[in-house]
Amino acid sequence: MEDTKHIKISDFNYDLPDERIAKFPLTERDHSKLLLYRHGEVSEDVFYNLPDYLDARELMVFNNTKVIQARLRFHKQTGALIEVFCLEPLEPVDYAMNFQQTGGCSWLCMIGNLKKWKGGTLRQEAEVKGKQVTLTAIRKEVRGTGHRIDFWWGDDELTFADILEVFGELPIPPYLNRATVENDKVTYQTVYSKIKGSVAAPTAGLHFTDRVLKALDEKGIDREELTLHVGAGTFKPVKSEEIAGHEMHTEWISVRRSTFEKLLKHNCKAIAVGTTSVRTLESLYYLGEIVSRNPEAEQEDLHVNQWTPYEGTHTMSTQAAIQSIIDYMDCHQLEALHASTRIIIAPGYEYRMVKKMVTNFHQPQSTLLLLVSAFVHGDWQKIYHFALSHEFRFLSYGDSSLLIP
């Protein structure tokens, strides 16, 4: 663990010219380039040929989270623009319940231009489903790096989902350095997105089309979905010299009982689509440890801490950990497991479930680059050198890779 904590983030730097960052997506999602890293060898193809490089009867796991229109803009009477960025629900704390809430609700938010909002109520008016609505926001106590914001619109027929649909704006990544355009509402969602809650897309999934999914089915590849709501912390740069000083953000996960059954059927080995699926799958092992030790644990106590994988000994088999979760769910009559994770995956980490990974190209000195390095046993520079020298497009709207260590 100490070796991992002392990793210097400067060792994970590379030169990323601005022109290599894809500002907009390709017209056809599955025409992006696909870098192939197979047992140390690097080559390239086109994404729609991805199924050709996978084996029949493998299990592929997707994150079906849906990006919400989390950015709200308010103008004070002085003309000052205050930006309120919804991070996670507080009252009700459950995502689905919060989006169905009528009249009012509370969220943990980040505030842009906070110095101009000393206090008082922010207001904005718009028409929602044929009704003229006034949305108000009141800033309450500070919560960690955010603020509790109470939203009120006073209508018992309009839900918060309805409100965000009109008042909110889709939050594309800050490094794109451009305003959100109407088309982002489609292109910045995966074709299989279902469960609202993310403030950033699980971007490895953006390349998939119905055509590619059909080809996977025809190849005999098993597909399964889980949910991790991507937080704004995914863009949080590592500012400490060593990663010990970096604080990972909490993300909320939901996994159906049938998914655990499917994992067992596949000997707990999976192809993960995106780093969010990776973080979820790898967190399940440690959640299994928790419920095997404490079968009476409340769901809100099911949390994987940042350094859990590197502390103590973890001798339980992956199959036993997953079976422990199934037993726990049966005991508590749960159809889905709801938990949270702050796991950091960095060199020194032992992968338990993910055997192959589909992922985009990540920012220099980011925790996602650490995750990739841990997966390819430190060989990330070969991959990124190839991508840079072969005109690959980088970051959220960029090209893809299939990594097989």
C-alpha positions in Angstrom: 0.0 0.0 0.0 2.8 2.5 0.9 4.3 2.0 -2.6 0.9 2.9 -4.2 0.4 5.9 -1.9 3.8 7.2 -2.9 3.2 7.1 -6.6 4.1 10.5 -8.1 1.4 11.8 -10.4 4.2 13.6 -12.5 5.2 10.1 -13.7 1.8 9.9 -15.5 2.2 13.1 -17.6 2.3 13.3 -21.3 2.0 16.1 -23.8 -1.6 16.4 -25.1 -1.9 19.2 -27.8 -5.2 21.0 -27.7 -5.9 20.0 -31.4 -5.9 16.3 -30.3 -8.8 16.9 -27.9 -12.0 16.0 -29.8 -14.3 19.0 -29.4 -17.3 17.4 -31.2 -18.2 13.7 -31.8 -18.0 12.0 -35.1 -21.2 11.9 -37.2 -21.4 8.2 -36.8 -20.5 6.9 -33.4 -19.1 3.6 -34.3 -16.7 5.0 -37.0 -14.3 6.1 -34.3 -10.8 4.6 -34.4 -10.1 1.6 -32.1 -6.7 1.0 -30.6 -6.0 -2.6 -29.9 -3.6 -3.5 -27.1 -3.2 -7.2 -26.9 -0.6 -8.8 -24.6 1.9 -5.9 -25.3 1.2 -5.6 -29.0 -0.5 -2.4 -30.3 -2.4 -2.0 -33.6 -5.6 -0.2 -34.8 -8.9 -0.8 -36.4 -12.4 0.8 -36.6 -14.7 0.6 -33.6 -17.5 -1.2 -35.4 -15.1 -4.2 -35.8 -14.8 -4.5 -32.0 -16.8 -7.8 -31.8 -14.1 -9.4 -34.0 -11.6 -9.2 -31.2 -13.8 -10.7 -28.5 -14.6 -14.4 -27.8 -18.0 -16.0 -27.8 -19.5 -16.6 -24.4 -17.6 -13.7 -22.8 -19.6 -11.3 -20.5 -19.5 -7.6 -21.4 -20.7 -5.1 -18.8 -22.1 -1.7 -19.6 -23.0 1.3 -17.3 -26.5 2.4 -18.2 -26.5 5.7 -16.3 -28.0 8.7 -18.0 -26.6 12.2 -17.8 -28.9 14.8 -16.3 -29.2 18.4 -17.2 -27.4 19.3 -14.1 -26.3 22.9 -14.8 -28.7 25.6 -13.8 -28.0 29.3 -14.5 -29.6 32.1 -12.4 -29.3 35.9 -12.9 -29.4 38.1 -9.9 -31.2 41.4 -10.1 -27.7 43.0 -10.3 -27.2 41.0 -13.5 -24.6 38.7 -11.9 -24.7 35.2 -13.3 -24.7 32.4 -10.7 -24.2 28.8 -11.9 -25.6 26.0 -9.8 -24.3 22.6 -10.6 -26.3 19.6 -9.1 -24.0 16.9 -7.8 -26.1 14.5 -5.8 -29.6 14.4 -4.1 -30.0 15.2 -0.4 -33.7 15.3 0.2 -34.9 12.8 -0.9 -31.5 11.1 -1.0 -32.6 8.5 -3.5 -32.0 9.5 -7.1 -35.2 8.1 -8.5 -37.4 9.5 -5.7 -35.7 12.9 -6.0 -36.4 13.1 -9.7 -40.1 12.2 -9.1 -40.4 14.8 -6.2 -43.0 17.5 -6.8 -42.9 21.1 -5.3 -39.4 21.1 -4.0 -36.2 19.1 -3.2 -32.6 19.6 -2.0 -29.3 18.8 -3.7 -25.6 19.0 -3.0 -24.3 21.5 -5.5 -21.2 23.3 -6.7 -21.6 27.1 -7.1 -20.0 29.1 -9.9 -19.4 32.8 -9.1 -20.1 32.1 -5.4 -18.6 35.4 -4.3 -21.5 37.2 -6.0 -24.1 35.2 -4.1 -23.8 36.3 -0.5 -27.3 35.2 0.4 -31.0 35.5 -0.5 -33.1 33.6 -3.0 -32.2 33.1 -6.7 -35.2 33.0 -9.1 -35.7 32.0 -12.7 -38.9 31.7 -14.7 -39.9 29.5 -17.6 -42.8 27.6 -19.1 -42.9 23.9 -18.1 -45.6 21.7 -19.7 -47.7 24.7 -20.5 -47.4 26.2 -17.1 -45.5 29.4 -16.1 -43.1 28.3 -13.3 -40.8 30.2 -11.0 -37.9 28.1 -9.8 -36.2 29.4 -6.7 -32.9 28.3 -5.1 -31.8 29.0 -1.5 -28.2 28.3 -0.3 -28.0 26.5 3.0 -25.0 25.0 4.8 -21.7 24.1 3.3 -21.3 20.3 2.8 -17.6 19.3 2.1 -16.7 20.9 -1.2 -20.3 21.8 -2.0 -23.4 23.5 -0.7 -26.9 22.3 0.1 -29.3 24.0 -2.2 -33.1 23.9 -1.6 -35.0 24.1 -4.8 -38.7 25.1 -4.8 -41.2 25.4 -7.7 -44.4 24.9 -5.7 -46.3 22.7 -8.2 -47.6 19.3 -7.1 -47.9 18.0 -10.7 -44.4 18.9 -12.0 -41.5 16.7 -10.9 -37.9 17.8 -10.5 -37.2 15.8 -13.7 -39.6 18.1 -15.5 -37.9 21.1 -14.0 -34.4 20.0 -15.0 -35.6 19.3 -18.5 -36.5 22.9 -19.0 -34.3 24.9 -16.6 -31.2 22.6 -16.8 -28.4 22.4 -19.3 -26.4 19.3 -20.1 -22.9 19.6 -18.5 -20.4 18.7 -21.2 -16.8 18.3 -19.9 -15.0 21.6 -19.0 -11.9 20.7 -21.1 -14.0 21.0 -24.3 -13.9 24.7 -23.8 -17.2 25.3 -25.6 -20.8 25.9 -24.9 -23.3 23.0 -24.9 -25.1 22.7 -28.2 -28.5 21.1 -28.8 -27.0 18.0 -30.4 -25.0 17.2 -27.2 -28.3 16.1 -25.7 -28.2 13.1 -28.0 -24.5 12.6 -28.7 -23.4 12.9 -25.0 -25.7 10.0 -24.0 -25.0 6.3 -24.7 -27.6 4.6 -26.8 -28.4 2.3 -23.9 -28.6 5.0 -21.2 -31.6 4.5 -18.9 -31.1 5.5 -15.2 -30.9 9.3 -14.6 -28.2 10.5 -12.2 -24.8 11.2 -13.9 -23.3 14.7 -14.3 -20.8 13.2 -16.9 -21.2 10.5 -19.5 -19.5 7.1 -19.2 -17.8 8.0 -22.5 -16.4 4.6 -23.5 -20.0 3.7 -24.2 -20.5 6.6 -26.6 -19.1 4.5 -29.5 -21.7 1.8 -29.3 -24.5 1.7 -31.8 -27.5 -0.7 -32.2 -25.5 -2.2 -35.0 -22.5 -3.0 -32.8 -24.7 -4.3 -30.0 -26.5 -6.6 -32.5 -23.1 -7.8 -33.7 -22.0 -8.6 -30.1 -25.3 -10.6 -29.6 -24.7 -12.5 -32.9 -21.1 -13.3 -31.7 -22.6 -14.9 -28.6 -21.3 -12.4 -26.2 -23.4 -12.0 -23.0 -24.4 -8.4 -22.2 -25.2 -7.1 -18.8 -25.9 -3.6 -17.4 -25.2 -2.0 -14.0 -25.4 1.6 -12.8 -22.7 4.0 -11.5 -23.7 7.6 -11.4 -20.7 9.5 -12.6 -19.8 12.5 -10.3 -18.1 15.8 -11.2 -15.1 14.5 -9.3 -14.3 12.4 -12.4 -12.8 15.7 -13.8 -11.0 16.6 -10.6 -7.3 16.9 -11.3 -4.7 15.3 -9.0 -3.1 18.4 -7.4 -1.0 16.6 -4.8 2.6 15.5 -5.7 1.9 11.9 -4.5 -1.5 10.2 -4.9 -1.8 9.8 -1.1 -2.8 13.4 -1.0 -5.7 13.0 -3.5 -9.2 12.6 -2.2 -11.4 10.4 -4.4 -15.1 11.4 -4.8 -18.0 9.2 -3.7 -20.0 7.6 -6.5 -23.3 5.7 -6.2 -23.8 2.3 -7.7 -26.7 0.0 -8.2 -26.4 -3.6 -9.4 -29.3 -6.0 -10.0 -29.4 -9.5 -8.4 -29.5 -11.0 -11.9 -26.2 -9.3 -12.7 -24.5 -11.1 -9.8 -25.9 -14.4 -11.0 -24.5 -13.7 -14.5 -21.1 -12.8 -13.0 -21.0 -16.1 -11.2 -22.0 -18.0 -14.4 -19.0 -16.3 -16.1 -16.6 -17.3 -13.3 -16.6 -13.6 -12.2 -14.6 -12.5 -15.3 -15.9 -9.6 -17.4 -15.1 -7.2 -20.2 -15.8 -3.7 -18.8 -17.1 -0.9 -21.0 -15.5 2.2 -19.5 -13.7 3.0 -16.3 -17.0 3.5 -14.4 -17.9 -0.1 -15.1 -14.4 -1.1 -14.0 -14.8 0.9 -10.7 -18.2 -0.7 -10.1 -17.1 -4.3 -10.8 -13.9 -4.1 -8.8 -15.8 -2.5 -5.9 -18.2 -5.5 -5.7 -15.4 -7.7 -4.4 -14.9 -5.5 -1.3 -18.6 -5.1 -0.8 -18.8 -8.9 -0.7 -16.2 -8.9 2.0 -18.3 -6.4 4.0 -21.5 -8.4 3.9 -19.7 -11.7 4.6 -18.4 -10.2 7.8 -21.6 -8.4 8.6 -24.7 -10.0 7.0 -26.9 -7.5 9.0 -25.3 -4.4 7.5 -27.6 -1.7 6.4 -27.4 -0.7 2.7 -26.2 2.8 3.6 -23.2 1.1 5.3 -22.1 -0.6 2.1 -19.2 1.7 1.1 -15.8 1.0 -0.4 -13.2 3.4 0.9 -10.4 4.8 -1.2 -7.6 2.7 0.2 -9.6 -0.5 1.2 -7.9 -2.6 -1.6 -4.4 -1.8 -0.3 -5.1 -2.4 3.4 -5.0 -5.7 5.2 -5.2 -9.0 3.5 -8.0 -10.0 1.0 -8.0 -13.8 0.9 -11.6 -14.3 0.0 -12.1 -15.7 -3.6 -14.0 -13.4 -6.0 -16.7 -16.1 -6.4 -17.2 -16.3 -2.7 -17.5 -12.5 -2.4 -20.2 -12.4 -5.1 -22.0 -15.3 -3.6 -21.9 -13.4 -0.2 -23.7 -10.5 -1.9 -26.4 -12.8 -3.4 -26.9 -14.4 0.0 -27.2 -10.9 1.6 -29.7 -9.7 -1.0 -31.8 -12.9 -0.5 -31.7 -12.4 3.2 -32.8 -8.8 2.9 -35.2 -9.4 -0.1 -33.3 -7.0 -2.4 -33.7 -7.0 -6.1 -30.8 -4.5 -6.5 -27.8 -3.7 -4.3 -27.4 0.0 -3.7 -23.9 1.0 -2.4 -21.2 3.7 -2.8 -17.5 3.6 -3.7 -14.5 5.9 -3.5 -12.1 3.2 -4.8 -8.9 4.4 -6.3 -7.3 2.0 -8.8 -3.6 2.6 -9.3 -0.4 0.6 -9.9 -0.2 -2.0 -7.2 -3.9 -2.8 -7.4 -4.8 -6.4 -8.1 -7.7 -6.7 -10.6 -10.3 -9.2 -9.5 -13.0 -9.2 -12.2 -12.1 -7.1 -15.2 -10.1 -9.1 -17.8 -10.6 -6.8 -20.8 -11.4 -3.2 -20.9 -12.9 -0.8 -23.5 -11.9 2.8 -22.7 -11.2 6.2 -24.2 -7.9 8.1 -23.9 -7.7 10.0 -20.6 -6.2 13.3 -19.4 -2.5 13.5 -18.3 -2.0 13.1 -14.6 -5.5 11.8 -14.0 -6.7 9.0 -11.7 -8.2 7.3 -14.9 -4.7 7.1 -16.3 -3.6 5.5 -13.1 -6.4 2.9 -13.5 -5.3 2.1 -17.0 -1.7 1.8 -16.0 -2.6 -0.7 -13.3 -4.5 -2.7 -15.8 -1.7 -2.9 -18.5 1.0 -3.4 -15.9 2.6 0.0 -16.5 2.6 -0.2 -20.3 0.4 2.9 -20.7 3.1 5.0 -22.4 3.4 2.6 -25.3 -0.4 2.8 -25.8 -0.5 6.6 -25.6 2.5 7.1 -27.8 0.9 5.0 -30.5 -2.4 6.9 -30.2 -0.7 10.3 -30.4 1.5 9.3 -33.4 -1.4 7.7 -35.3 -3.8 10.6 -35.2 -6.2 9.3 -32.5 -8.7 11.7 -31.0 -8.6 12.1 -27.2 -10.9 12.5 -24.2 -14.7 12.3 -24.0 -15.7 12.7 -27.6 -12.4 11.0 -28.8 -11.5 7.5 -30.1 -11.6 4.2 -28.2 -9.3 1.4 -27.2 -9.6 -2.3 -26.3 -7.1 -3.3 -23.7 -6.2 -7.0 -23.2 -3.2 -7.3 -20.8 
